[in-house]
């Protein structure tokens, strides 16, 4: 097992050590943040605030997991061990036609979702100042844009790697 803090010439590069330190320290800081979010949610008397903080907590848990996976993947890469948790981009090697076809199908669904969420947001106009519903639809719209960005990334990297 390679020590990610090893500074010998046989160990990880300076960039790899620095990146690993950054990723692991951020993951540790995220742990404290998760505890803080949970405490705030538990302490508030506001059901609406508790609901929103729990949504944020779910996202922070996912962020924490991704930082841990990035650090583990970097360590696996340096050790030249098994496949990393965050896989290599294999869009072209695995099944380029299937990847592009699946991406196209999913993009069409996401674009339909954009239109549906816009329509829903208009329908909720009358309750936007006394309900969380408009905010939740706004968050879903942002998530949909994120989904589209992910799928376009896949398209771009599948086409350019041929």
N, C-alpha and C positions, 0 to 999 in steps of 0.2 A: 504494500500500500504506500502510495506517495504522500509525503507530508506536504500539504499545500503551503506551508510556511517555510519549507526548506529553501535555502538560498544557494545551495551548491549548484555547480554547472549541470549536474545530472537531474536536478529537480525541475520544477515548473519555472517558466520564464517570469520575469519581473511583472509583465502585463498580466499573466495568469494569476500570480500571487495577489497582485493589487485588486484584480477583478473579483477573485474569490473572497478576499477580505471585505470588499464593498458589499458583495451579495450576502455574505453571512452576517455582517453587522446590520445590514438593512433588515434581514429576516429576524434577527434578535430584537431590533427596535420595533418591528411589526408585532411581535409577540406582546410587548408591553401595550401597544396601541389596541390590540384585540381585547386585552383585559380592560382597558379604559373604556372602550366602546360598550362592552358588556356591562360594566359597572354603571355607566351613565344610563343605559337602557333600563337596568334594574332599579335605579334610584328615582327616576322621574315618575310623576303622577300623571303625566300627559300620555294618553294612549296613542295619540297621533305621533308625538315625538318618539315614543318607544318604538312604534312601528317603523318609522323612518330610520332610526338609529340601528335597528335590527337589519334593515336592508343594507345600510352602510357596512355593518359588521359582516354580512355575507360576502360583500365585495372585498373587504379587507382580508377575510379568511382566504379567498381565492388569490388575492395578491400575495399573501404570505406563502401560500403553497407554491406559487410560481417562482418566487425568489428562492425557496428551498430547492425546487426542481432545477432552476438555473445553476445554483451552486453545485448540486449533486452531478449535474450533467458536465459541468466544467471539470470537476474532480475526476469523473469517469473518463473524460477526454484525455486528461493529463496522464492518468494511470493506464490508458489504452486497454481498459477493461471491456465489459459487456456494453451493449448498446446504451446510450444515455437515455435518461427519462425524457428529456426534450429531444425528440428524434432529429436526425439529419434530414435536410430537405431532399426527399426522394421522389418528388412528383413525377419526374421523367423516367426514373429507373423502375418504379413500381408499376405504374399503369397510366402513362400520360393521357391516352385517349379517354380512359375512364375518369381520371381526375378532371380533365377539362369538361367532359360531359356532365359530371356531377356538379362541378362548380357552376356551369351554365344553368342547370336546373335550380340549384339553390339560390343563385342570384335572381332568377325570375321570381321565385317565391318571396325573397326579401324585398324586391321592388314592389310586389303586390302588397306586402305588409306596409311599406311606406305609405301607399295610397290609403289603405284601410285605417292606419293610425292617424293620418291627417284628417280623414273624415270623422273618426271618433273624437279627435280633439275639438273639431268644430261643434260636434254635438254636445260636448261638455262645457262649452263656453259659459253657460248660465250658472254653473256650479264651481267655476274655477277659484272663486274667492272664499268659498266656505266648504271645500272638499279637497282631499288629497288626490282625487281621481285624475285631474288634469296633469298634476306633477308626475303621477305614475305613467300616464300615457307619454308624457315628454321623455321620461327615462327610457321607456320602451322604444321611442323613436331614436334616441341616441344609441341604444343597444343595436337597433337595426342598422344604423349607419356604421357601427363598429363591425357588425357581421358582414356588411357589404365590403368594408375595407379589408377584412380578412380574406374574403373570397377573391377580391381583385388582386391581392398579394399572391394568392395561389395561382391565379390565371397568369399574372405577369411572370412569375418564376417558373411556370411550366412551359410557357411559350419561349422564353429567352434562353432556356437551358438546352434546347434541342440541338 
